[in-house]
Amino acid sequence: MQSSRLVFLLVLLTFAKTALAQQATASAPQATALLQQALSALTGGQPLNDVTLSGTARRIAGSDDESGTAVLKGLAAGASRVDLSLSSGQHSEIRNLSTALPAGSWSGPDAIAHRIADHNLMLIDPAWFFPLFPISRGLTAGYAATYIGQETRNGKAVQHIAIAETSGVPSPSGSPSLAHLSHMDFFLDAATLLPAAATFNIHPDNDAGRDFPIEVQFSDYRNVNGVQIPFHVQKFLNNGLILDLQFSSAAVNTGLSPTEFAVSAQQIGGGK
């Protein structure tokens, strides 16, 4: 199990490195310009290294519907942590792409760590709840942005842009491409260019080729030390609400330690 996992991951990493060495990102100029404007609207031009968001959470999973508190953290280097304290107990998830081998784990009230499948770690950036980081990463070498057009989404006029990691090497037969696994769509408010929503796919642990659509909606933007942060974030799976986050406080550039996003060797090695 561990051996096949490492082979799969190393193949994907090889694709990414080859792409960086052999080709430049082929982003559409209009898409790049809109993403740069969105990033400027979000940051005001200042660098951002980390973010911590705290507030309330409502989690819906089948017949379970529970509420509690939430603390979400993200690093610009490519790591995120979600900690929910709910009526059923503690729920945590860590995703870390900043290490030599990407790793992730999740745990429920029993505190038993479960490894996140490699193909579910290939998104542009693990901080799905904080659009600034994936947009920023999407503007760097190795990623391609495509302008889809202006449309209406959730009753708002938006600019639709798709971002994916590029690769000049074909995927193994029967395996989804790196571009497919990393693909994210962003919907920027046509007036402010602040992200109104983002969509991507997750996949079963044993089937990278099967897609389950995720949509994240961002609203209630507030200025925190010059940074525009969405204080209301909702996550949908197959159009059904699964997580509703309402933040009451946000902090940026506090110097979060990378150790907060560490995944243990046991989790990397296949903790169930």
N, C-alpha and C positions, 0 to 999 in steps of 0.2 A: 504493500500500500504506500509506504513512505517513498520507496524507490520510484514507483510510477509517478507519484506526485511531483517529485523533484525533476524527473525527466520532462514532464509536461511544462513545469514552470520555467526550466532552463531553456526549452525551445521557444517559449513566448518571449523571454528576456533576450534571446539571441535575435529574434525578429526585430525587436525594438532597437537594439544596438546597431544592427545592420542598417536599419532605416536611417538612423542619425548619421551614420558614416557615409551612406551612399546617396542620400537625397535630401533636399531641403523641403520644408513643409510647404505643401501646395495649397495654401489657403486662398479663398476668394477675397480680393481686395475689399469688397463691400462688407463681407463678414468680419474681416479683421478690423476694419474701421469702426464698426458698430460695437465689437467686443472691447476695443480700446476705449471708446466713449463710455461704455457701461462700467468698465474698470475705474475710469476717472470719476464717474458719478458716485461709485461706491466708496472710493478711498480718498477723493480730494487730492490725489497725487502723492499721498504719503505711503511709505512702506509699511507693510503689516506682516508680523511674524507669527502671531498667535491670537486666539480668541477664546473666551470663556463665556458661555451663555447659561443663565440660571432662571428657573421659573417653574411652572406647573406642567404636568403631562397627563394626557388621557390616552390610554392604550387599549385598542380593540383587537382581540384575536379570537375569532369564532364567537362562542357564546360569552367569552370573558370580556368585560367592559369595566376597566378600573382606572383610578386616578391617583395622582401623587405628585411628587416633585421630580425635577430633572436638572441635571448639570451636563452640558455638552461642551467639549473642548476640541480645538483643532489647531494644527500646526501648518504653516505655509510649506514646510518641508515635505508634507505628505503624510499626515497622521491624524486620526480622529478618535475620540472617546465619547461614548454615550453612557451615562449612568442614570437609571430611573429607579426611584424609591416609590414603589406602588403598594397597594393594599395586600398583594400576594407576596411581596418581598422585593429584593433587589434584582434588577435586570441590568446587565452591562454588556457593552460591545466595544471592542478595540480593533481598529484597522490601521496598519502601519506599512506604508510603501517606502519609507525613508531608509530602511535597512537593506542589507545586501540581498536578502530574499524577502519579498513582501509576505506579510503574515497578518493573521487576524483571528480573533476568537470572540465567542459570546457565551454568556452564562445567565442562568435564571436563578430563582430563589434557592435552589439547592447548591449554588456556588460551584457547580461542576463546569469546567471549561470545555467548550466545543469548538473545534477548529472551523474557521470559515474556509470554504472551498476556494482553491486558487483562482478559478475562473470568476468568482464573485469579488475578487480583489483588484480586477483590472480596470475599474473605472478611472477616468481622468484624475480624480482626486477623491479621497475617502470622506471629505467633509461635505456630504450631500446636503446638510442643513445650513451651510454657509456658502452661498454661491460665489462669493468673491474669490475663494481659493481655486475652484475648478476653472473659472473664467480666466484667472491669471495664468494658470498652468497651460490652458488651451492656447495661449498666445506665445508659448515658447516653442523652440525647435522640436520637431518630432510629432507635432500635432497639426491636423488640418481642419480648418473651419469652413463651412459651406453656408452660404446665404440661401435660405429656403424661400423667404418672402414675408410680406406683411399679411397678417391674418387676424382673426378674432378668436380668443381663447378665454374661456370662463367669463365671457361678457366684456372683455377688454381688447382693445387694439394692441397687437404686439408685433415685434419683429422676431421672426423665427430663424434661429441659427443652430446648426449641428456641428459638434466637435468630436473628433475621434483621433486616437493615436494612429500614426501612419506606419506602414511596414512595406518595404520593397521585396519581401520574401513571401512566397505563397505559404499558406497554413498547411499542416499535415492533412492528408486526405481524411475527410469526415469530421474535421475539427473546425469550430468557428474561428474566424479571423480575429486578430488582435483589434482591428478597427471595429469589429462588431461588438466585442466584449467591452471595449472602452467607450463606446458611443454614448454621448449625452446630447440632448436637445435642450436649448435654452430659449425662453420666450421673454423678450425684453419689452417692458412697457413702452409703447410707441412714443409717449410724451416725455418720460423721464429717463428711459433706457435702463431703469433699475429692473433686475430680474423679477418677473411675476411668477414664473414656474420653470421647472426643469423636469425632464423625463429621461428614464433609462430603463434597462432591463436587469432583473436578477434571474438566477437559474437554479434548478435543483442541484444539490451537491454532486449527484452522479450523472448529470446530463447538462453539459455546457451549451448544448445546442437548443435547449428548450427555453423560451423566453417568457417571463412573467413581467408585465409592464408596471413600472413604478412612476408615480407623478408626485412631485413635491411643489407645493404652492407657498409663495412668500408674500407677506403683507405686513402692514403696520411698521413701516420703516421708520427708524428713529436715528438721530444723529448722536453718536457716541464718540467723543474726542475727534470729531471730523470725519468719522466713518459712518456710512449709512448701513444700518443693520436691521434685518427683518425680525421683529419681535414676535411675529405669529408665523409659525411654520406647520404645515399640515402635510402628512405623507399618506398616499393612497396606493393600494395594491389592487389591480384589476378594477379600478374606479371606486373601490370601497375604502373608506377612511380607516387607517390602522394606527395612526399616531397624530395627536393634536398637541402642539407645543405652544405655550404662551409664556414668553420670557418676561421677567420683571427687572432683570439687570444684565448688563453685558460689560465685559472688560477686554481691552485689546493691548497687545504688546506688554504683557505682564511677566514675560520670561518663563513661560511654562517649561518644565523639565522634560526632556525626551523620555526619561524613565517612567513618566506617567502613561506612556503609550507603548511600553514594552510588552511583548508577548513572550511568555516563557518557552523554553526549549521543549517542554512536554507538549504545549499547545501547538507549536510549530510541527512537532513530530507526529501529530495525529491524535491528540487527546480527544476522546469521544464526547 
